[in-house]
Amino acid sequence: MGPFRGEPVSVPSAQSDLAPDFDFAERLDRVWMRRYCSELVRSDLPPVVTTVGVLLTTQACRLYRSIIEECRRSEGLCANVLARSLYETLISLRFVLKRSLRIIVAPSSPGAVTYVAKAPSRNNRAIRNASLTREHRTSLYLLHVQFQSERLLRKCGATPRSKRALRLKRLRSDPAAQRARAAMEQFVGPEWLYVLSHEPHTYSGLSLESLARLVGSNRRLSQWYAGPCHIQSGMVDTAVALRNTRIGSDSVIELALHPPLDEIRDTIQTAATMLLGCMATVQNEVQRGASLGAVLESMEKNFHRIFGTDAN
């Protein structure tokens, strides 16, 4: 594709001005690839937990690299859309790998045969029975994927000869997949099956905001949802097209083909924050030793130095 007007000058200029930021982003990617991606494979976690954990860390890696490449091209808007997905990937990774997690499933009303999931609270006496093992949470995640596919199948079924619908039908009719699903459904139980198949149609039965508050090691994940996450979500709305304008030197509205430098820098910082969160999850929840802990601590110090943020 041909470059935008001014791109041959603006893109190299942005890469030069943000050289320390891009250098840190690349070093973080190398540490993630060489030291952390293989840690889950060598862990003593149950095989199904390991498999899903590896899939999520792979997704995090691909999203992170795509964000940085978009930033190199000064495509801040597209990079922010990907950063929103990276945030949700981090939430999913923590949901699967967290050592201890409690979610309550209870009747939606006294005597009802419908169920809802709730985050534990001080006033809820059922909290002792709400602990979910990693295997249970992983099964919830995988069943959620199945239910998502079935909802998609029903929608695609309205389109004659839809290739996606035919592919999903073949996957659903596979005997091995049917046996695996039946085993997971029996494992999680009828209450959780009801929760997964009804609103809000999430693997935890909770909203993303509630889950972020529950799986975070501190308040930062939920605070991130309340702030940058909403901004990133707005990037997919058509109203965001107004961002492609600016006031020129002669006070005339003109096209803005490249984002401000601060937007690119903020997006790199966002991506690095999310990947550091993935690294901390593997380190702290799987407990892979002091050497990796020292690596993580060093990268976090460099992060705060590069971006001028508060280590606390």
C-alpha positions, 0 to 999 in steps of 0.5 A: 500500500502507498504511504499516507501524505507525510508518512515517509517523514513523520513515521521515522521521526516518531520512531527516532523520538520514541527510540527508548520506548521501542527499545524497551518494548523489544527487550520486554518481548525478548524476555517474554519469549525466551524466559516466560513462554516456556515456564508454563510447559515445564510447570506441574500444573494439571495438563488442561490448565497448562494447555489453556495457559499456554494458549492465552500466553501465546495470544498475549504475545501475538497481541503485544507484538502487533500493538508495537508494530502498529505503533511503529507505523504511527497507527495509534488508533488500531494499536489501542483496539488491540490493547483492549483485547490484550487487557481481556487476555490478561484477565483470562490468564489470571482467571485460569492461573490464579492459585485461589479464586472464589465465585459464588453460584446461588439461586437467582431468588429463593426457591428458584431453579435459575442461578446467577454467579456472584463475587464473594462479599463479607455479607455472603455466608456461602463464601466457604463453598465458593472456591474454584480449583484451576481445573474447574475454572479451566473447564468453565473457560473451555465450555464458554468457548463451546457455548460461544461457538453454538451461539455463533452457529445459530446466527450463521445458520441464518446465512445459507451455505455459510462456510463458518456454520458448516465448519462449526457443525463438523467440530461439534459432531466430532466424537472426541470433542463430544466426549470431552465436552460431556466430561467437562459438563459433568465436572462443573455441574448443572448450576454452572452450566446454567450460568454459562448458558445465560446472561452475561454469557461470560466464562466467570458468570461475572461482568468484566469489571467485576472479574477484574476486581476479583482476579487482580492482585491489587486495585490496578486491574479494576482501575484500568477497566474504569479508565483506559479500557473504556477509552480503548473500547470507544476506538471501535465506534464509528464516532471515533472518526472525528479523531482524524481531524485537527485544527490547522495553523490557519484555523481550518479543519484538516485531516490528521493522518498521524496521531500525536506522539503522546498517543503512540507513547501511551499505547506502548506503555499500555501494551508493556503494562499488560505484558508485565502483568502476564509475566507477573501472573506466571511468576507469582501464581505458578511460582517459577523461582527466584531467577525469574523473579529477579528478571521481572523486577529488573524489567519493572524498574526499567519500565518505571524509568523509561515511562516516568511512572510511580513504582508504587 
